[in-house]
């Protein structure tokens, strides 16, 4: 998509070696997250999981198991799969921002909460799907036009259709924080059950001067 040579293995991980050979020979660390972790805008050698792998090898090997636009629900499914199949010593989970952003987008309530955002965009239009999968320029143009449309739509939306406001989402964090917290706790329980260490990296909470005490507590 970003004109980079993106290579994945048979499991869809951004890792160029055979994981099955490494199992039992070294401790495996899986990085689970979204676009910030998969680093699609960067070469593999510039991604932070690769750089961490270089620092820790050969005692540990670091595997990039992230995917762009993943929310905590998708990361939970990914962790379940990893724990079942690869027996990792550690999992680094970088999460948070997409749970918030997904809830702040117009029409989020119309979609399957378990579905990837791309599925919501392309599933109904086969030709759109064909272009989206094959042409990076089309993807970038579509993304820009979608942003313009969403801004315009928020101004002309029907009076009876409520679109979440960013400040409203932060003033009532239970709307999206509950989902995030629930999935993180489940991931932690899964890791404990498999004697796997979990390292949690959360995105910084957006800050507004009008935060109420509940939001301030969450930010801290």
N, C-alpha and C positions, 0 to 999 in steps of 0.2 A: 504494500500500500504506500509506503514512504520511500520506495525505490531503494530498499536495502535488501541484501541477500539474507533472507530469513530462512533458516533451516531448522526443522524439528525432527525428532526421532519417531519411531513407530508408535509411541504413546502420545504424541502431540506435544512433548516437552521440548523446550529450546535447549537441547543438549545434544552434542554430536558424537558421544561415545555410547557403547552398548551398556546400558544400566545393568542388564542381567549378569554381565561378567563382573561388575563391581560389587554386587550383593554378596556379603560374607567376607569380602576382602578388605573393605574400608567402611567407615561410617558415612552414611548418606544424609545430606541435609537438603530438604526440598523447600524452595522458595515459592510460596503460594500467594497470589495477589492479582492485581489488575494491570492496566497499561503501564503504571509506574514500575512494575516489576518485570513484565515481559519485554519492555523497552523496544517496542517495534520501530521507533524512530532512530534507533541506534544499531550499529553493527553488533554482532554477538560479543566481540572483544571489548566493546564499550559499555555493555550492560553491567549493572552492579552485581547480579548473581555470578557472572563469569569472573569479574574481578575478585569477588569473595572466594570463588573456587581456586583461583591462582594463589591467594594468600594462605588458604588452609590445606591445599593438597600437599602430600598424598594422604595425610592422616584422615582428612575429611574430603568428600567430594560434594560439590554444591550443584543442584539441578534446578533449573528454572522451569517451574510447573505452573506459571501464571497464564492468564488470558485477558486480553483487553475487555473492559466494560464489566468484568465480573463483580458481582456484589457478594456480600458475605454468605448468602445462601448457596451460590455457585462454588464459593471457596470451601464451604462445608462439604459439599459433594466431592470436590477434588481431594480434600484431606481424607475422606472416607476411602476413596479409591487408592490413594497412595499408601495408607496404613495397611490396607488389605493385601496389597500386591508387592510392596517394596521394603517393608520393615525399616523405615528410616530411624536414625538416632535423634534427629531434630527436624522441626518444621518451623520456618520463619513465615509468619502471616502478616502481610501488609494490607490493611483493609480500612474501610470506613467511608471514603469519599463518595463512592458510587451508590451506597445505600442512601446517602443524603441527596445526591444529584438526581437519582431515579425518582425520588418522591417529589422533587421540585419541578419535574417536567410536566407540561400540559398533557392530560390524558393518560397519566400513568395508571390510573385506576381501571382503565379499560383493558389492560394487558394482564397476561398470566404472570404472577409475581415470581414464578420459578423460571420464566423464560429469559434467555439472553436478549438484550435490547435489539440486536441485529435481527433476530427472529421476528420481532414485532414490526420491524421496518420492511422486511423483504418478503415475508411468507405469502402475502396476498398477490404479489405482482411478479410472475415468472420472468418477464423480460427485464424488469428492474433487478431481480435476483441475479440473472445472468451477467448484467453489466457490473453490478456491485461486487461480485466475486472475482471479476477478471480485470477491471481497469481502475488503477489507482487514481487517475485524474477524475474519473467519474465519481469516485468515493469522496474526494476532497470537495468537488463542486457540489455534490449532494449535501454534504455536511454544512457547507456555508449557506446554501439556500434554505436548508432546514432551520438553521439558526435564525435567519431573517424571518421565515414564516412563523416560527414560534413567537418571536417578538411581536409581530403584527397580529397574530391570533390572540395573544393575551389582551390586546386593545379592543378587539372586535368580538370577543367570545360572547355567546349567548348569556343573558342575564341569569339564567337558572343553572349555568354550568360553573362550578367553583373550581378554580385552578389554584393550587397551593402557592402561597407567597413565601419567599425565602425567610423573611423575618418571622412569619407565622410558624414555619417549620421549626425554627430555633426557639421560639417562645413556647412551643408545645412539642418538645423533643420526643415524647413517647410515640409520636406518629412513626418515626423512623428509627429512633434509638432502640426501641424494644426489639425490633427485628435484628438489628446489629448485635445487641447484647445477647440475645437468645442464641444466635448462631455462633458467636464467639464462645459462649459457655459450653455449647454442644461440642465444638471443636476441641476445647480444653478437656472435656470429659473423654472424648475419643482418644486423644493423645495420652492421657493418664492411663487409660485401659490398655494401651499398647506400649507403655513404658517409653514414650517418646516425649522429648522436651519440646515445649512450645514457646517460641519467641514472638511476642506480639508487638507490632509497630502500627500505631494508629495515626491517621492524618490529624493535623491540628484542627481544632474546632473553629469554624468561621466566627469572627467576633463582630458584635454590634454594640453600640453604646447603650441601647435600650434593653439589653439582656436582663431577664428576670433572674431571681436567685437560683432557680432550678438549672437554667442554662449555664450560669456562672459555675455552679458546682460541677456540672458535666464537663465544662471546659477545663477546669482545674484537674 
